[in-house]
């Protein structure tokens, strides 16, 4: 998941955590990454920020 993804007018990572926490997990958080591999095996990293502002975002949820 990249930081540019959106759902319902808000960032996708925020929307997915909100939807999950409505269902009952004890907690959730999102981390903005500095390096990741995209769906088409394209590398996204902070060094190529001028080329891509779609850095990876990781979600974590626990009960």
C-alpha positions as CSV (number, residue, x, y, z in Angstrom):
1,X,0.0,0.0,0.0
2,X,1.4,3.4,-0.9
3,X,0.8,6.7,0.7
4,X,-1.0,8.1,-2.4
5,X,-3.8,5.5,-2.2
6,X,-7.2,7.1,-1.2
7,X,-10.6,5.8,-0.2
8,X,-13.6,8.0,0.6
9,X,-11.6,11.1,0.4
10,X,-9.0,10.1,3.0
11,X,-5.7,8.2,2.8
12,X,-6.2,4.5,2.3
13,X,-4.1,3.5,5.3
14,X,-6.3,5.7,7.6
15,X,-9.5,4.4,6.0
16,X,-8.5,0.8,6.4
17,X,-7.4,1.3,10.1
18,X,-10.7,3.1,10.8
19,X,-12.7,0.3,9.3
20,X,-10.8,-2.3,11.2
21,X,-11.0,-0.6,14.6
22,X,-14.7,-0.2,14.2
23,X,-14.7,-4.0,14.2
24,X,-12.9,-4.3,17.5
25,X,-9.1,-4.7,17.4
26,X,-7.4,-3.3,20.6
27,X,-5.1,-1.1,18.5
28,X,-3.8,-0.2,15.1
29,X,-1.0,1.9,13.6
30,X,0.5,2.8,10.3
31,X,4.2,3.3,9.5
32,X,5.5,5.3,6.6
33,X,8.3,3.4,4.9
34,X,11.5,4.7,3.3
35,X,11.9,1.8,0.9
36,X,9.5,-0.8,-0.6
37,X,8.7,-2.8,-3.7
38,X,5.6,-1.9,-5.7
39,X,3.0,-4.1,-7.4
40,X,4.9,-4.1,-10.6
41,X,8.2,-4.9,-8.9
42,X,9.2,-1.2,-9.1
43,X,11.3,0.1,-6.1
44,X,9.9,3.0,-4.2
45,X,12.3,4.8,-1.8
46,X,13.0,8.1,-0.2
47,X,16.0,8.7,-2.4
48,X,13.8,8.8,-5.5
49,X,11.2,11.0,-3.9
50,X,11.4,13.5,-6.8
51,X,10.4,10.6,-9.1
52,X,7.8,9.0,-6.8
53,X,5.9,10.4,-3.8
54,X,4.2,7.1,-3.4
55,X,6.3,5.7,-0.5
56,X,5.1,2.4,1.2
57,X,2.8,2.4,4.2
58,X,2.5,-0.6,6.5
59,X,-0.4,-1.2,8.7
60,X,-0.3,-3.2,11.9
61,X,-3.3,-4.3,14.0
62,X,-3.6,-6.3,17.2
63,X,-6.2,-7.6,19.6
